[in-house]
Amino acid sequence: MDATAEIFTSTPAFVGKKVDNLANAMSKIYRSDGGGTLTAKVLSAFRLQDFIKMTAKKFPAFSEKVRALQDIIMKRQGARDKKLEEVKKVYRKLEKNAESVP
């Protein structure tokens, strides 16, 4: 504790551009709007399956919630893919009709 106090008191004044530079650096690490750039990059390295495996033993309730979230995401993605295929099918028919009409 004394060493920390000594470091803070022995450094030059922390004003002006130094404060701005620190604030900019901190905003690159974590933003107050909930999404942090560094945090997002670290968490994006994990797939949900890996995250579930990592948390299964120590946090089983949390792991189940993540598994439920994964199921919801997969169902939504499946519905999106199905709708996209339907749209493509209609587009192909319209394109074929457009070719036949001069």
C-alpha positions as CSV (number, residue, x, y, z in Angstrom):
1,M,0.0,0.0,0.0
2,D,2.8,2.4,0.9
3,A,4.6,1.6,-2.4
4,T,1.4,2.5,-4.4
5,A,1.0,5.7,-2.5
6,E,4.6,6.6,-3.1
7,I,4.2,6.0,-6.9
8,F,1.2,8.2,-7.1
9,T,2.7,11.0,-5.1
10,S,6.1,11.0,-6.7
11,T,4.9,11.3,-10.3
12,P,4.4,14.7,-12.0
13,A,1.0,16.3,-12.1
14,F,-1.5,14.4,-14.1
15,V,-3.3,17.1,-16.0
16,G,-4.0,18.3,-19.5
17,K,-2.8,16.1,-22.4
18,K,-1.8,13.3,-20.2
19,V,-5.3,12.9,-18.9
20,D,-6.7,13.0,-22.4
21,N,-4.2,10.4,-23.6
22,L,-5.1,8.1,-20.8
23,A,-8.8,8.5,-21.4
24,N,-8.3,7.7,-25.1
25,A,-6.3,4.6,-24.2
26,M,-8.8,3.4,-21.7
27,S,-11.7,4.0,-24.2
28,K,-9.9,1.7,-26.6
29,I,-9.8,-1.0,-23.9
30,Y,-13.3,-0.7,-22.6
31,R,-16.2,1.5,-23.6
32,S,-18.9,2.5,-21.2
33,D,-21.7,1.5,-23.7
34,G,-21.2,-2.1,-22.8
35,G,-19.0,-3.3,-25.7
36,G,-15.2,-3.1,-25.2
37,T,-12.9,-3.5,-28.1
38,L,-10.3,-5.5,-26.2
39,T,-13.0,-7.4,-24.3
40,A,-14.9,-8.1,-27.5
41,K,-11.8,-9.4,-29.3
42,V,-10.9,-11.7,-26.4
43,L,-14.4,-13.1,-26.1
44,S,-14.9,-13.5,-29.9
45,A,-12.0,-15.9,-29.9
46,F,-14.2,-18.4,-28.0
47,R,-17.0,-20.4,-29.7
48,L,-20.0,-20.9,-27.5
49,Q,-19.3,-24.6,-27.3
50,D,-15.9,-23.8,-25.8
51,F,-17.3,-21.3,-23.4
52,I,-19.9,-23.9,-22.3
53,K,-17.2,-26.5,-21.7
54,M,-15.0,-24.0,-19.7
55,T,-17.9,-23.0,-17.4
56,A,-19.6,-26.3,-17.0
57,K,-17.8,-27.5,-13.9
58,K,-17.5,-24.3,-11.9
59,F,-20.6,-22.5,-13.0
60,P,-23.2,-25.1,-14.1
61,A,-26.2,-22.7,-14.0
62,F,-24.4,-20.2,-16.1
63,S,-23.3,-22.9,-18.5
64,E,-26.9,-24.0,-18.9
65,K,-27.9,-20.4,-19.7
66,V,-25.2,-20.1,-22.3
67,R,-26.3,-23.4,-23.8
68,A,-29.9,-22.1,-24.0
69,L,-28.5,-18.9,-25.6
70,Q,-26.6,-21.1,-28.1
71,D,-29.8,-23.0,-28.9
72,I,-31.7,-19.8,-29.5
73,I,-29.0,-18.5,-31.8
74,M,-28.9,-21.7,-33.8
75,K,-32.7,-21.7,-34.2
76,R,-32.6,-18.1,-35.3
77,Q,-29.8,-18.8,-37.8
78,G,-31.7,-21.8,-39.2
79,A,-34.8,-19.7,-39.7
80,R,-32.8,-17.0,-41.4
81,D,-31.1,-19.5,-43.7
82,K,-34.5,-21.1,-44.6
83,K,-36.0,-17.7,-45.4
84,L,-33.0,-16.7,-47.4
85,E,-33.3,-19.9,-49.5
86,E,-37.0,-19.1,-50.1
87,V,-36.1,-15.6,-51.3
88,K,-33.4,-17.0,-53.6
89,K,-35.9,-19.4,-55.1
90,V,-38.3,-16.6,-55.8
91,Y,-35.5,-14.5,-57.2
92,R,-34.4,-17.3,-59.5
93,K,-38.0,-17.7,-60.8
94,L,-38.3,-14.0,-61.5
95,E,-34.9,-13.8,-63.2
96,K,-35.9,-16.8,-65.4
97,N,-39.2,-15.0,-66.3
98,A,-37.4,-11.8,-67.0
99,E,-35.1,-13.6,-69.5
100,S,-38.0,-15.1,-71.4
101,V,-39.8,-11.8,-71.8
102,P,-38.1,-9.4,-74.3
